[in-house]
Amino acid sequence: MKFFRKIHLWLSVPFGVFVTLICFSGAMLIFEPEITRFVRSDIYYVAAVGDEAMPMGELMERVKSSLPDSVSITGVTVFADSERTYQVNLSKPRRASVFVDQYTGEITGRYERIGFFATMFKLHRWLLDSANPHGDGMKVGKTLVGISTLVFVIALISGVVIWWPRARKNLRRSLSISFANGWRGFWKGLHVAGGMYALIFVLAMALTGLTWSFNWYRTGFYAVCGVEHTPRGIQGTAPSKDKPEKDGLHRGGRGEHGEYASHGGRGGRHDGTNGEIDGDNRGGHRRGGGRRHSEFGRWQQVYDELHDQNPDAPQITIGPETASVTLGTTGNPRAADRYEFNRRSGEITPATLYADASEADHLRGWIYSVHTGSFGGLFTRILWLLGALLGASLPITGYYIWIKHMGKKKNHSAIH
């Protein structure tokens, strides 16, 4: 037991401050999408829902006309909520996109992470180390995050070993937090009992988070799960925790803040002809977007067909020759079916259905879901928020207990 006490103390003291920063910043990111949409509702929501959205081809041409020649449109994401604006993904800069009101054709704004959340993400992943954080090499900040997380896991396990012998004699008291013994008793209770309450949640976050820190750990983690680690194939429409694999939807067909590109709702549904691209464009409402030989000519047709097949899809993303449909029903928000289509005829063929994806891709999505608490919707995300905040408090309360103990020990020595 003495060994575990030393391990718990001497690993926690030097790395505790990093653990607090990592847990706190992670907690701040859990509800980033909702907060961002609330703060910037004029960008993410239309001014008024119209009777019918403009043809997708026409919308894309309007957006294209506002872009520099060096920037192209790589896809458009339509959300199930008809009040949400379309998200148009751009070729550059990295993860760039603009939002357009599908009823008026007005560009409402561009994607830009709120400064606070940008800082929290950099803190969570790299401890603000800005030296090419997306590079392949191990950066100082990223390495410190990984080591601190690993130390946190050891501290949690050793804490349980220390706690259990006393807890089994009076479990109720060991799980109580009160002011019965003043502030010192409260902080000790928060450290001990709070640690037990948060144990499962913070362990889940830490053990999954380590897969983004160390290749050796990621390989071992997959092996323990009985899965061979392979390069990312289909992770929804795109990968990223870092993003996030964590910062949200990433390369190719992404939705903002880690949401997968998809769509639904009536936005983009149109009546008209069979969508032939070289029609006479009377009224501009043909499904091909109404523009002869437009590069976006079949996007509306493809969207309509996929939406008819997947009416409950949270999001759908259409690109030059590919599309993705986020499923939203598996507990894994990154689960998506991917398709390819003929840009001339609009004929759609499955590329990779989520059900047929590799076990590695399934596990990759679940790692992200468990790490962020998104697998169970709002309820689990709230639990993860509280767990992360409790996790952030553990080093602080631990420092308090340690300093008090050292002071008491010093006074005791002085007396004798």
RAJOTA-V790855 format. One line per field, one symbol per residue. phi: phi as a letter, one per 20 degrees, with the letter a starting at -180 (. if undefined). psi: psi as a letter, one per 40 degrees, with the letter a starting at -180 (. if undefined). burial: I if it has 9 or more other C-alpha atoms within 8 Angstrom, else O. A space follows every 10 residues. Layout:
phi->???
psi->???
burial->???
This chain:
phi->.fffffggff efgfdgffff ffffffffeg dggffffffd ffeecffbfe fbffggffff fffgfeeffe dcedrcddef ffefffdded fafglfacdc ffednffeqd fbfggfffff ffffeclmfe flfefefeeg ffffffffff ffffffffff ffffgfffeb ffffddcbeg dmffffffff fffgfffegf fffffffeff fedcffffff ffffemcefc ggdcdmebeq .m.middofc gmlddflnef faaamegneb eqefnffdfe mfmmdfffnm dfmffdgdff fffgfffffc fdffbccdcg bcbccfemce ndfefbedcc bffeenfdcf ebegfeffff fffgffgfff femefdmggf ffffffffff fffgffffff ffffffffff fffffe
psi->ddddddddde ddddeddddd dddddddded fddddddddf dedeiidhhi dhiihddddd ddddeeiide hiheihhhid heehiihhhi diahfiiihh hedeehhdai hhhhdddddd dddddefehe ggeeidihid dddddddddd dddddddddd dddddddedg dddeeihied fadddddddd dddddddedd ddddddddde eedhdddddd ddddefhhhi ihchgbeib. d.hgeefahb hhfiiifehi haiaaehehi iaaeehdfae fhefeideee hheieededd dddddddddg dehdihhhad eiiihhdeee eheehihiii iheddehhhh dhiddeiidd dddddddddd deeedeaddd dddddddddd dddddddddd dddddddddd ddddd.
burial->OOOIIOIIOO IIIOIIIIII IIIIIIIIII OIIOOIIOOO IOIIIIOOOO OIIIIIIIII IIIIOOOOOO IIIIIIIIII OIOIIIIIII IOOOIIIIII IIIOIOIIOI IOOOOOIIII IIIIIIIIIO OOIOOOOOIO IIIIIIOIII IIIIIIOIII IIIOOIIOOO IOOIIOIOOO OOOOIIIIII IIIIIIOIIO IIIIIIIIII IIIIOOIIIO IIIOOOIIIO OOOIIIIIII IIIIIIIIII IOIIIIIIII IIIIIIIIII OOOOIIIOOO IOOIIIIIII IOOIOIIIII IIIIOIIOOO OOIIIIIIII IIIIIIIIOO IIIIIIIIII IIIOOIOIOI OIIIOOIOOI IIIIIIIIII IIIIIIIOOI IOIIIIIIII IIIIIIIIII IOOOOOOOOO OOOOOO
